[in-house]
Amino acid sequence: MIETPRIGLIATLLSTQSSYRSAGLHTYSHQLLHHLAASETPARWHAFVGDPSYQSPADLLVHAPSRSLQNPWLRIAWEQSILPVLAARLRLDLIHGFVHTLPLPIRMPGVVTVHDLSFMRYPQAFRPANRFYLRHMAALSCRRARHIIAVSQATRRDIQRYFHIPAERISVIYNGVDAVYRPLPPGDVAAYARQAGWPRRFILTVGTLEPRKNHLGLLDAYARYRQMSDDPLPLLIGGGKGWYYDTIFARVQELSLDRYVHFLGFVPLDMLPWLYNSATLFVYPSLYEGFGLPLAEAMACGVPCITSTRSSLPEVAGDAALCVAPDRPDELATAMHAVLGSPAKQAAMRQAGLSHSAQFRWHSTADATVQVYHHVLQSAHHA
């Protein structure tokens, strides 16, 4: 194998904007770049980013366009035309597409990370142009890649089912949880919450406002929970506007919940640990997730969690969170009422969540990713 390989890292979805674009996929890209650059792996790291204002870690050579690629079609055009030319000039030995796709013109060995196949499983939840691009480009990229990284066993199964990729070409590497997500001093948390204007006790959910996050199902369950409880807690919803979100606001009005449901908008990353720590209960009833980072982050902060029985979420939850069918609002409402009515259950769930979430660490994600690079480079060398 090459002693000091030149490895290209396609992180064009990094974003410094305070919007849904700097949520999960940004976190994966940012954390992986940071931990790869900090690793002791002998390599020349070349990162391709779409945001010229991104502050890169040391030991990382950054290649960015002169202006931001926030427009998705501009980003795609740059990835498929300019980036391959740069990669060829740099004589890269391997290139890794961090989010679903690889540039089609590249000739060096490629690795691609697939976070989920929601655009295959729930095509109606995507705008037609986005759906068309993702379905075709992800399939082509997976077939052309020397190796595929899936962020969960559920995603691996979907890749095999929809793209007919042999299991031996797919490695499961879980996402990590940053060390900032941890239990914080209760006095400091209470002071932060008062300053932020949050209620003393509340139910929390965090996720981009888009159909598969199942905000509609959560609102239906929350309305039922309020009927069950003598002292119902308010619901705080954190997350930037994604797409098809108007129905969420309309449902709040239909259920007459506007006094009890509060939309926080996009939650800045430096605020998120405080928000999790302030919550009494975290509920994440998503219809489909490739991994489900907010669930792991909430558990790492010591918050009792209820999530969904679908896709990867039981993997991330383990035995630490309650899993409820996301299309059964009555069951979700009953689970919320039961947890909130039992301090002993809450305490047990906090400890279980802290213990279970400790397995998700970004340095482990980076180490396992490097092993994939070694495998691909060795295979290319012996080909």
Summary of the structure (lengths in Angstrom):
residues: 383
radius of gyration: 21.2
end to end distance: 11.4
largest distance: 68.6
contacts: 1310
relative contact order: 0.13
helix: 46%
strand: 15%
